[in-house]
Amino acid sequence: MTRAAAAVVIEDGLEYDSYGRMQYHPEFHFNHGTPFEEDELEYLCKFYETDSTRSLSFALGRTERTVRSKIDQLRKTGMYQVYIDRWNARYDLKSN
């Protein structure tokens, strides 16, 4: 059984769940509900282990939950490293 993350309203008008993740807000999550572009997936995979989920969510215009879910999906399907390798090839970097 999973525990649902209840939203908590903060005085600045933004909502955060019990894990501290910002809930959907149109000003911050401008790509909400749209499919990921290939370059977004490359960026996400390349920087997921070195950057915070929050900063990635702001950069991509998606919620933190969406970012984590997409990473989980890519790892399960074996595409996570593929996107890292594509990023590295594009910028002529060595693979991790």
KAGIUR-V503423 format. One record per residue. N is the residue number from 1. PHI is phi in degrees with one decimal (NA if undefined). PSI is psi in degrees with one decimal (NA if undefined). D_FIRST is the distance of its C-alpha to the first C-alpha in whole Angstrom. Layout:
BEGIN
{{N PHI PSI D_FIRST} {N PHI PSI D_FIRST}}
END
This chain:
BEGIN
{{1 NA 133.5 0} {2 -100.3 150.0 4} {3 -90.7 127.9 7} {4 -74.6 141.2 9} {5 -90.4 108.7 13} {6 -76.6 140.6 15} {7 -79.8 142.4 19} {8 -124.2 128.5 22} {9 -85.3 131.0 25} {10 -102.5 155.2 28} {11 -59.6 -21.5 31} {12 -79.5 2.7 32} {13 90.2 -4.2 31} {14 -94.1 148.6 28} {15 -106.0 137.7 24} {16 -126.7 145.9 22} {17 -82.8 -179.7 18} {18 -67.6 -11.1 17} {19 -95.6 1.5 17} {20 85.4 10.1 21} {21 -86.5 133.8 20} {22 -67.1 135.2 23} {23 -79.9 167.2 22} {24 -51.3 132.7 24} {25 -143.5 123.7 28} {26 -59.7 -27.8 31} {27 -72.6 -29.4 33} {28 -99.8 -29.9 31} {29 -113.6 63.0 29} {30 -70.0 -17.4 32} {31 -100.5 10.2 30} {32 -55.8 127.9 27} {33 84.7 -2.4 27} {34 -99.7 150.3 29} {35 -64.8 149.5 29} {36 -70.2 137.8 29} {37 -82.0 157.7 33} {38 -58.9 -42.4 34} {39 -67.5 -29.8 35} {40 -67.3 -40.7 32} {41 -66.0 -39.6 30} {42 -62.3 -47.4 33} {43 -60.3 -47.5 33} {44 -58.2 -49.8 29} {45 -67.1 -40.2 29} {46 -63.4 -40.3 32} {47 -104.9 1.4 31} {48 -60.3 -39.5 27} {49 -84.3 -10.5 28} {50 -114.0 -16.2 31} {51 -117.6 161.8 30} {52 -77.9 152.4 27} {53 -61.1 -36.9 24} {54 -63.2 -46.5 26} {55 -67.8 -35.4 29} {56 -64.4 -39.3 28} {57 -64.9 -38.8 27} {58 -67.3 -42.3 30} {59 -63.6 -36.9 32} {60 -94.7 -9.2 30} {61 70.6 36.0 30} {62 -133.4 161.5 26} {63 -73.4 158.2 23} {64 -60.6 -38.4 22} {65 -62.1 -41.5 18} {66 -63.7 -42.0 20} {67 -60.3 -48.0 22} {68 -66.0 -40.3 19} {69 -63.5 -40.6 18} {70 -65.3 -41.7 21} {71 -61.2 -45.9 22} {72 -58.0 -44.7 19} {73 -62.7 -45.2 20} {74 -65.7 -36.7 24} {75 -67.2 -41.9 23} {76 -64.9 -34.1 21} {77 -90.7 -1.4 24} {78 79.7 12.8 26} {79 -93.0 -11.5 28} {80 -56.0 -54.5 27} {81 -68.8 -30.6 30} {82 -59.8 -45.3 32} {83 -68.8 -34.7 32} {84 -62.9 -45.6 33} {85 -63.2 -37.2 36} {86 -64.2 -43.1 37} {87 -60.5 -47.5 37} {88 -62.2 -40.4 39} {89 -65.7 -38.1 41} {90 -63.4 -38.8 42} {91 -107.1 15.0 43} {92 54.2 49.4 45} {93 -109.2 157.5 42} {94 -78.8 145.1 41} {95 -73.8 152.4 38} {96 -69.5 NA 35}}
END
